Amino acid sequence: MRIKLKEKSEKLKVESERLKVYLLFFFFSLFTFYSSLFTCEAKVYIDITSPGMKKMAIAIQEFSGPSGHEVPEIVRDDLEFTGLFTPVDKNAYLENPEQAFSQKNWTPLGVEAVVKGSVRGTTELQITIMLYDVYEAKEILRKEYRARKELLRPLSHSIANDIYFALTGEKGIFRSRIAFIRSEKEVKSLCSMDWDGNRIMNTGLEGNILLAPRWSRDAKRLVYSAERNRQWGIYLLDFTSMREKQVYAATGTNIAGDFFPDGSEVVFSSSKEGTPDIYRMNLDAGKPAKLTSSYGIEVSPSVSPDGKYIAFVSDKGGSPQIYLMRKDGSDVRRLTYEGSYNTSPSWSPKGDKIAFSGRTGGNQIFIINSDGTGLAQLTAQGNNEEPSFSPDGRYITFMSDRDGIKGIYRMRANGEAQQRIIPKGMKASGPRWSPN
């Protein structure tokens, strides 16, 4: 018995150390960049809200120095996926990367903006980038970045963010991350990755059943569900203290739902009284308040960005449909009427749209206005579930089995540019986009 307890203690110690390493690297990669802004002009070159918006032709040249190829490639991929930019083929360039910017070298190609840069150092990188307006023949952004070589990818995403902001006036989402559950044999692991599927990190938190990771609005915590010691519990991973703690456990099935905006409360579903119902709980008090009560199944609560409403799934009308209610459980109304099986609601950051999974020729991702209008189907291949919006609401991550194995995908919020972002052969589910 002592041997078993000792083995269990050692295992917990190893898992704790793995979690600390993960979290230290996670925050190190978020905050250890140094950057200085030399010049920047506040002018919007692309109005992303305009329905007649035209893509901007942009040239992103190779940077001089070590890693001068890697950084532009990452920046190019980031900007191209947005659907707002058309990177010009580098084989068409008339100007070498070492040459000074000259308007006459770009106007014949129809290029509107040019990115140049340099990389110095091998272990400690110093990168300088310049962004030029071709039409007005002027520099509109010059910035210097410093970071260690192993942080080249997040640094490149920061560069893409700054270019995106300089041209659109909007914050980029290229430094955001996606939490998900990885399945390997019989073990599930809580992981996260960059928005493009790179830098996959395993927290070291594992279990035979692990579900529904949800970010707090400040991205400092995750709430999720796990079955441990034959009991379903709801757990909280706090990145600040680098600790995991159980916040709720009861008989039956308990599945995490979402944080309220201030982070002090969560919603979840629990079958502790029989059929699953929706509960709201203050994390400090730990006493759940029941919000729904019917003979049907009520699950998958998702809190609106302003914290005033909760979207959830109920079959009290005869089939699973999306409903809305106020945060206190009042004013319940049905949102979806098309289809006989609609689940997994997820709010857009502005609260004007809800993405969900509906069954039609397999499970597909749909989007609908929060007033019930504007229903649109976004996917059509394979089974697609668990949608989650990016911080700016312009993109959606989701789970799909279209390649024969469940994996994490992303697409633009209109359904364009659907692509798998985790390695083929890796089984994963439950993606959730970080709020920043």
N, C-alpha and C positions, 0 to 999 in steps of 0.2 A: 504494500500500500504506500509506504514511504517512497519507494522507488518511483511509482507512478506519479505521486505528487511532485517529486523532484523533477521528473521529466516534463511534467506540465508546467512547472515554474520556469524551467529553462526555456521551454518553447515560448512562453509568454514574454520572457526577457528578450529573446531573439526578435519576436514580432514587434516589441516595443522599440528596439533599436532600429529595425527596418523602417518603422514609421517615422522615427526621429530623423533618420537620414533623408527620407523622402521629403518630409516637410521642410527641413532645413534647405534642401536643394530647391524645393518649390518656391520658397520665399526668397532665397538667394537669387534665383533667376528672375524674380519679379522686380527686385529693388536695387540690384547692384550695378545698374548701368549709370554711367555719368554722361551727361550730354550738355552741350552748350549751344545756344542759338545765336548765330551771328546776324542773320538778316531774315526777315519774313514779312510778307505783305499780305494784309487782310483783304483778299479779293476772292470771290467765289467764281471759279472757272467752270464748274459743273453743278447745275441745279438738279440734285438727285430727286427732288419732289416733282419736277416737271414731267408730265406724261409724254412730251415730245423730245425728251432728253436724247441728245446724240452722243455716242461714245467718243471719247477723246483719244486721238492717236498719240501715243507716247513712246519715246525711245529711251530705253534703259541700257546705257552702255556698260561694257565691262569696266570694273574698277581696276586701277593700277595697284600693284603690290600683291602680297600673299593673300589668299582667300578672295582675290578680286573677281573670281568667277562665281563663287558660291553666293555671296550677298546679293548681287543683281538678279540671280535666278530665283531666289526666294521672294524678293520684292516683286519681280515680274509675275510670279505665280499668284501672289496675294492680290495684286491689283487686277489681274486678268479675270480672276474668279468673280469679282464683284459685278461684272457685266457693264461697268462704266468706262472701261479703258480697252483700247485695242493696241497691244504692244506691237510695234513695227518690227518686221524681220531684221535682225542685226546684219544679215548679209547685204541689205540694201543701204546701210549707212555709208555716207560720203565722208564722214568725219571720224578720224581715229580717236580712241579714248584719250590718248596723250595730248591731242590738240586742244587748244582753247575753243570754247563754244563760239560758233559763228552762225548767224541766222541763215546765211546763204546756203549752208550745207544741209539745212533741214526743210526749208520752205518747199523745194521741189518735190519732197517726199510726202508732203501733206502732214508732217509732224507738228503737233501743237505744243508739246512739252518734252523736255530732254532732261534726263537724270545722268549726272556724272559723279564720279567718286574716286577715292583712294583709300587703300588699307595699308597701315604701317604696323609693324610688330608681328610676332609669331605666337607668343603665349598671352601677352597683354596687347589687345588690339586697339588701335586708334583709327577710327574711320571718319572721313569727312565726305559729306555728300553736298551736291549742288543741284538745284532744280531751276530750269530756265523756261521762261515763256518765249516761245519762238516768234509769235506774231509781234510782240513788243520788244523783242531782242533784249531781254533783261533777266537778271537773276532774281528769283522770287523766294528762294530758300537756300540757306547755307547752314549746315549744322555739323557738329562734331560729336562723336560717340566714343566711349571707352568701355571696354569690358574684357573679361577673360575669354580665351579662344573657345572654351566649351559652351559659352553662351552666345555663340555666333547666330544660331537660329532665332532665339527670342530677340536679339539685337536687330537682326534683319527685319523681323516683324515690327519692331519699333520704328525703323526707318520707313517702312511701308505706311505705318500709321501717320507719320509726320507728313509724308508726301500726300496721302489721302486727305488729310486735314487742310493742307495748303491749297489743294485744288477744289475741294468740295465745301469746306467750312464745317464739316461734320467729323466727329471722332471715328477713327477706325476701330475695328474689332479684331485685328490681327494678333493681339497679345492675349486674347481670351482663351479659355480652355474648356474642354468637354470632359465631364466625369462620366464613367460608365462601368459596367460590370463585365469582367472578362471570365469566360468559362474554360477551364482546362481540365479534362477528365471529369472528375466528380467535384472539383473544387472551384469556387467562384471567388474572384478577387476584386476589390474596389480599386479602380485605376483612374488616371486622368491623362489627357494628351492635349497638345496644341490644337488649335482650330483646324489645322490642315492634316491632323493625324500623326504628326511627328512627335518626338520626345514623349513616348508613352512611359508613364511612371506608375509603378505598383506601390500602393500605400503599405502593403504587407497585411492589410486587414482581409481575412478570408473566412469562408464558411461554406457548408454544403448548400445553403440557401442564403442569398444576398440579393436585395432588391431595392429599386427606387431611390437612387441618390438624388438629393435636392439641395441646391445651394442656398445659403442665406443671401440677402440682397447685397451685403458687403463682401461676399465671396470668402469670408473667413471661417465658415463652418459648412458642414454637410450633414444632412439628416438622412437616414436610410433604415431599411429593415433587415433583420437577420434572424435566423432560427438557431438558437444556441441552447444546449442542454434540453432539447425537446420543447422549447418554448419560444414563441414568436415575440420579439422585442423590437423597440424602436431605439436607434442609437444616434448619438451625435458625435461627429469628429470635429474638434476645435483646433484649427490650425495655429492659433495664438499660443495655447498651452501645450499643443502637440499631444493631446490626450483624447481618447475615445471614452464615452460614458453611455450607459443605458439610461434613457430618459422615460421609458415606459415599457411595461410588460404585463401581460394578462393572459388568461386562458383564451383559446381561439386564435384567430389570425389577426395580426396587427401590422398594417402596412403604412409606411410614412407617406404623407401627402405633400405638404409644402410649408414654407415659412410665411408668416405675416411680415410686412415690410420692415417693421422695427426690430425684428429678430427675436422678440421676447416670447412669441407664441408660434405653435405649429398646428396644422390640421392633419388628421390621419383617419384611416378606417379601421374598425375593430369589430370582430364578431363575438366579443366577450359575452354578449347577452343573447346570442343566437345568430340571426342573420347580420351581415356587416352593416354598420351605420357609420356616419361621419361624426368625428369628435374634434373639439378645439381644446388646446391645452396650453397653459402658461408654463414655460420651461422651469421657472423657479418654484412655482407652487406645486406642479406635478399632478394636479387634479383635473382630469378631462371633463369637459362639459359636452353633453350629447346635443348635436345639432339636427339630426334627422331621426325619424322614427316611423317606419312603415314595415309592411310584411315583405317588401321587396329587398333587393340587394343594392346597397348604396356605397360606392367606392370611388377611388381616384380623385380626391379633392385637389383643386388647384386654385390658388389665391390670386386675385386680380392685382395688378401693379399698385393700385391705390389702396389695397387692403379692404375695400368695401364689399366685394363680392367673392363668392366661391363657386367655381364650376365643378361639377361632379357627375358621376354616372349613376343612373338608377334604372331598374327594370320594372318600376311600379306601374308603368303604362303597358306592360306586356312584353317589352324587349328593351335591351340596354340602350339608353339614349342620354344625351348630354343635357343637363339641367343647370340653372343658375339659382343661387339664393344669396341673401345678404349674409354678412359675416356672423350674425346671431342666429341664422337658420330660418329667418322669416322671408316672406315674399318669394317663394319658390316658383320658378317658371321653366317650362321646357324650351330648350334651344333648338334641338335637331328633330326633324320630322321625316327627312329622307333616309331610306335604308332601315334595316331591321336590327343593326348591331353597330353602335357607335361608342367608342371608348377613348380613354387616354387624353382628356382635354389639356391644352397648354396655352396660356395667354401670351399674346405678343407684348413687348415692353410698354407700348402705348396703351394697351388695354382695349384696342379697337377691334382686334381679331382673336380668334381661337383656332388653333390647329388641333386635329383629332384623328383617330384611326376609325375608319368605317369599313364594313364588310361589303364588298362588291367585286366579284371575281377574285377573291382573296382579300386580305386586309390592305386597304389603301389609305394614304394620307389625304385628308381634306382640310380646307380652311374656310372659315365662315366669319362674318362680322358678328360682333358681340350682341347686335340687336336681332340676329337670326337671318339677315339678308346676305346675299353675295356668296352663296355656297359654291365652292370650286374644288374639283378633284385634282390633286397634284401628282400622284404616282399611278402607275398602271401595271408594273411588272413585279411579279413575286408577291410576297406578303410584307407589308410595310406598317410599322407600328411605332409608338412612343416618340412622337414629334416633340421638339423643343426649339424655341426661337433663339437666335443670336441676340446679343445685347442691343443692337440697333433695329432688330425686327426684320432685317432684309434677307436673312438666311434661316434655314431650318436644318437641324440634325435629326436623324431618325434611324431606327433599326430596320434592316431588310434582309430577307433570305434569298434574294434574286440570284445570287451566285452559288446557291446550294448550301450555304451555311450562314447563320445569323451574323451580321456584321454592322458596323456603324457607317452611315452615309451622311452626306450633306447636300444641300441644293439651295438655289435661290428661292425666295418665298413665293415666287410665281410658278415654281416647279421646274425651272430650267437648270441645266448643268448638274444633274444628279450624278454623284460619284462616290464610290467607296473610299474611305479615308484610313481604314486600318488594314494591315497586311492581309492578303488572301490566306485563308486557312486559320486565321484567328477568329474564334467564336466570341461574340460580345453582344451585349444588349443594354437597355436602360440608359441611353445617352441623355445627358442634361448639360446644356450650355451655361457656362458661368455668366453672371450678370455684368461683368466688366472684364 
